[in-house]
Amino acid sequence: MPEVHVIPDITLFVQLIIFLIFMFIMKKVYFDPYLQAFDERERTIEKLLEEAQKNKQEAEKIMEEVNKILAETREKSKEIIEEHHRETVEIVNGILKKAQEEAEKEIEDAKKEVAMTVEIEKKTMDKIIEKMAEEIVKKLLLKEKAA
């Protein structure tokens, strides 16, 4: 058999080298910046998540303080309302007592006035009765003299 010399086909090797050069260029130009941006984005997201967690904890602390202040304010407002209620009751009781005393005084004054009026009327009636009795006596005496 004749000897056949096979010339190796280097196109495969050339294509492989070109592919490796292309991959190297793509890695430097496209993949590295993309991966770097992706990593930076992940770090930013992690920072934001940590910050959000801190903000949540601060918000919870603030809400606890707000609830505590609200409870204190409610308690103080209850005390103020109760104090004003007691003062109002005292004022109303004072006004009622004063009105009752004034009414009793007016009733006493009216009783005295009625008693005085009755006394005056009795004296007036006594005088009228006395005059009538004198007139009756005079008339009787006149009838006796005439008879």
PENOR-V57243 format. One record per pair of residues at least 4 apart in sequence whose C-alpha atoms are under 8 Angstrom apart, sorted by the first residue. I is the first residue (numbers start at 1). GAP is how many residues later the second one is. D is the distance in whole Angstrom. If there is no record, write none. Layout:
BEGIN
I	GAP	D
I	GAP	D
END
This chain:
BEGIN
10	4	6
11	4	6
12	4	6
13	4	6
14	4	6
15	4	6
16	4	6
17	4	6
18	4	6
19	4	6
20	4	6
21	4	6
22	4	6
23	4	6
24	4	6
25	4	6
25	5	8
26	4	5
26	5	6
27	4	5
27	5	6
28	4	6
28	5	8
29	4	7
30	4	6
31	4	6
32	4	6
33	4	6
34	4	6
35	4	6
36	4	6
37	4	6
38	4	6
39	4	6
40	4	6
41	4	6
42	4	6
43	4	6
44	4	6
45	4	6
46	4	6
47	4	6
48	4	6
49	4	6
50	4	6
51	4	6
52	4	6
53	4	6
54	4	6
55	4	6
56	4	6
57	4	6
58	4	6
59	4	6
60	4	6
61	4	6
62	4	6
63	4	6
64	4	6
65	4	6
66	4	6
67	4	6
68	4	6
69	4	6
70	4	6
71	4	6
72	4	6
73	4	6
74	4	6
75	4	6
76	4	6
77	4	6
78	4	6
79	4	6
80	4	6
81	4	6
82	4	6
83	4	6
84	4	6
85	4	6
86	4	6
87	4	6
88	4	6
89	4	6
90	4	6
91	4	6
92	4	6
93	4	6
94	4	6
95	4	6
96	4	6
97	4	6
98	4	6
99	4	6
100	4	6
101	4	6
102	4	6
103	4	6
104	4	6
105	4	6
106	4	6
107	4	6
108	4	6
109	4	6
110	4	6
111	4	6
112	4	6
113	4	6
114	4	6
115	4	6
116	4	6
117	4	6
118	4	6
119	4	6
120	4	6
121	4	6
122	4	6
123	4	6
124	4	6
125	4	6
126	4	6
127	4	6
128	4	6
129	4	6
130	4	6
131	4	6
132	4	6
133	4	6
134	4	6
135	4	6
136	4	6
137	4	6
138	4	6
139	4	6
140	4	6
141	4	6
142	4	6
143	4	6
END
